[in-house]
Amino acid sequence: MVKIAMKIPPILQFVRSIQWKIALWSGLCLSILAAVIIAYAAISLGRTAIHAAQQEAIAISEDNAVRINEEIEVAWNTARTLEQILSTVKDPDAPLRLTRDQVNQILQQVLIENPDLVGVYTLWEPDGFDGNDTRYANAEGHDETGRFIPYWSRDRQGNTMLNPRTAHDDEGEARRVYECPKQTRLECILNPYSYPVQGEPTLISSLVVPIIVGGQFYGVVGVDIRMDYFQRLADSVNIYDQSGWLAVIANDGTVAAITDRPGLVGQYATVIHEDFDTDDELGYVRRGERVVEFDQDNDLEVFIPIHFWRTWSPWSVSITVPREKIATEARTLMWQMIGMGTALTLAALVFLGMIARQIALPIRAMTETARTVSEGKLDVDVVVQSNDETRVLAQTFNQMIAGLRRMVENDRKANEELVRQNEEQKRLLDLVATLETPVIPLVEGVLLAPIVGTLDRRRTQALTERLLREVYARHASQVILDITGVVAIDTQVAMGLLQTAQSVRLLGCSLTMTGISANVAATITQLGIDLSAITTAHSLQEVLLRISADRLMEHQRQV
């Protein structure tokens, strides 16, 4: 028997308990604990940085949402003031007698005094202003109908011009200048759209107020603002040293402004938020929801709604901050803390490794023994020269190996007995199968398959397989299927016999069925089974006589 022995160095033999050996050096684990604490602190610092970034982004978004609302409110007040003035034209109690020229002078003056506006206009129902539309057909500021629809606009050089604002003939968002306040009876802010201002396509948004007197709708008053109005605000925001950006998103998802990227204004918001449709961010905007989330690139996104008074079309201020930028300072401190913790941990591991090596020597001996045992060699024992728990463990380990040897020997004997029993059982099963579906060679090329008892689906299938093997192996030309001993037959069995005959014929062999009893014949007739494809005979003797006669005639012809 092989003996594997490991001698414990004297330096550790004075300690009789492995527990105390580990406890003696457990102080070194404090360094690992410190590393864990440092790592936790670093992670917490990163989370704190993210939370702080979220709060800062929210604060910036809310501040700019208020600023935009306040700026827009100035334009709204201009439109509302005009609406109050023009509403008095239809006030039956104190009508204000204004002519079309006077209204045009008012509109032009308002446009001059408000440099942030690109257009000021009022659109009235047909004959809604003074009932004299036909007199003004094709006049300055009118179309061929004479309807009062003056539009005062300003080009980029500051020049003002009067043209008719034919919103009722426009398409898309421009058409809503008139339809939205008329249908909703509310103030409307339109999503950014392109409109020709003095012949130059200009991206604008319209603030429109309905003129309603006594419950009757007469027209609208509106002001147009360029998207530059919002772009200047977006460009003035510094988010994390210009690494983040602010976007103003209209109610339909159109970008109204975005920091330092004016070329994206007027496009759908997927150009700045790839998952804008996927995450239903358009729903956030339309429902006026306040949302803080991380997108698919793990960048921080904040949506703060802009609720315009007396409208039902909120916009949204969206701030995006790259996650990389959020935790730059925190990451620096985190790596410093991780570096210190790693250095301490490595020192602790080296020191513990030197001690653990001494403690692990007896365990290593048992490991080598276990590896030998796993290879199937059970004639080994482990010997540990120690006075602590490892000696008891080694003794127990040796007892386990002895038990394994006994178990392996018992399993070997049990397996041999099981193999013997399996071989015997297989032999008996083969004998039963042979007796159940016997195939007997009578003369050369003729096989007899006598069936006794009850035929079922399993037995019919076994008969087919046995016949096919024997026909092929013996090159048989004639098979006699004798069912004299079969007392009953059903549809499934009859169909199976028919399939058996077809399979045998595919091998170039004919099949004759004999011994059909009166009960079986009556059953086949009642079931409506057609066995005309199978040759039948009254008895086995009749078939044998046919075969003998056929062979005799064949012999005579050959002679």
Disulfide bonds with the S-S distance in Angstrom:
Cys180-Cys188 2.06
